[in-house]
Amino acid sequence: MQSQIVTPPPLQPGDLLRVIAPSGTLRSLEPFVQGVEVWRSRGYRVDIISDINDRWGYLAGLDNQRRHHLEDAWLDPECKAILCARGGFGCTRLLENWNWAPVTNPKWLIGFSDITALLWSLYKVGISGVHAPVLTTLEKEPEWSKQRLFDWVEGRSIDAIKGNGWGSGVVSGVLLPANLTVATHLLGTSYQPEFDNVILAIEDVGEAPYRIDRMLTQWRMSGALKKVRGIAIGRFSQCEAPVNIPSFKVEEVLKERLGDLGIPVVSELPFGHDGCNAALPVGANATLDGDNGVLIINS
């Protein structure tokens, strides 16, 4: 378990925020521009890298180029937060030979999906980020979800979120949100965190039920789930089985692979792709109520 997590200083209007694209290339500029405007409408100065629309295959530029943007934003003393343009794939490539340089005032890192790799690596050095909408998805969030993100990064408490409780009581622990696929590929690497005292929060998109089964089986066989205190399940969207192929439903796979662990589990929580994506602070102290289906972020 990470012994001490540093939360970056609260943001306030007028602060400089840096936009980077550490993963996939932008597919459409309109939702990206709309997301930037959401932050600017709150009074923030938003600096966008000049080659934000660059591409190298499915990536938003060469690895060294994207790594440079991340490093430059991280080391900039005026920058107070790093906003990720979108997910996709590419962050794990940046972690090769990567170290978070010591800084006087750590800054917020905000994103989800593929950004899980950066969030977890930052958590490993004791700094909290936020598993929250990227710029290409932010504008479509309902107002309560946008406000939840701003409340947290501006230093206010956030409400509990409600789902479907599977039982097994109530636990408190360190919240570790993730995209399941990205997190699975970090298992066994130096960027895998310790899972003792962790409430694992998972979501995914576009994975067939058998692939979800395969990943969760790996988690079981690796021993990682024996250490986890509770599991918060968000949205698994576009995870239907191929047509005319015998299959379980993804909900059945989740229940079968996670329902026998003897720990609190809450499903159908409002975070993930293709719908409300409630901000979840990485490394925050949280309480998971498996009986009443509630995830509470303790201030």
Phi, psi and omega in degrees: 000144176289122188287328182213127181247127177268127174263127180302157179300146179303141175282155173214149180311139185102340178295151178269127177244138182252131179261127176231165177235083186277354186238242184282157178290150177295136179261335178211134182280332187301306180295330177296311180299320178297320179295319177299319182295328177302315179291318181295326180293343176273359177098011181270149171273124184242117181258120182255130178302147187295330182255040182300332183261016180289161177207147173221097189064235178269001182262156181273051181113172179297155180304311181298325178294312181292322178296322178297317180298319178297313181295318182297317178293319182295323184271349181289113183295338181278334182287130182254344179203149177249119179258127180269134185295310178199175177264231182107250174205147175145336184296322180297329177297327180290336184284344175296123180061032182252138171224138175285114181292141178300135177228154181292314179237102178302152181242164180289140169243123189234124178169180178207189180065241181295338180293348174313319183300318179287320180299317180290322179293325177291320176300323180298333177262011170090024181237134182275135170245190180231122172281102191203171183306139170280174186295328182285350179244349189296318187297330182278353178293145173296160185301323181296326180288317176299315182296324178300316178297312181295322179302315184291311184286344177263009170093016179253162179285160179234153184287159171293156173242150189246140177219212182250111182282137178259003179094196179076025167086200186235135176225156171242150181183190181270126182281127180231091180279153182193154161281128187301315182298312181296315180298320180299321181282356173264348178300134179082000176260173179289350180263002174285123177283167171287144184255002176300134177066020182261139165260109184275127178245120187234149174210167176196171181212141171069023179249125178297153181308321182293331178285323173299316177303312182298319180292314181294328175295322176297318177300318180295313185288334179286344183088357184298321184286346176288340181264335184294138182274331180195162181229126176253121185253123176268214185273133172248087188267152181054036182250033178282155177288152175302146182298139175066020175242127180304135184197157163281161166281155182299325178297324178292322179295314180300316181295317183288323183276337185242346187282351183253015186278346179075021180235159178299133175228134175233126180251175176059034175280150187278067172213154182124195182280160168058044179164190179306134182233077183300131179298134179233116180286128180285127178086001179285153174286130185222162175235131179245120180256100182286343180278319182258358175071044185233138172246120183247131173266116183279124182289000000 
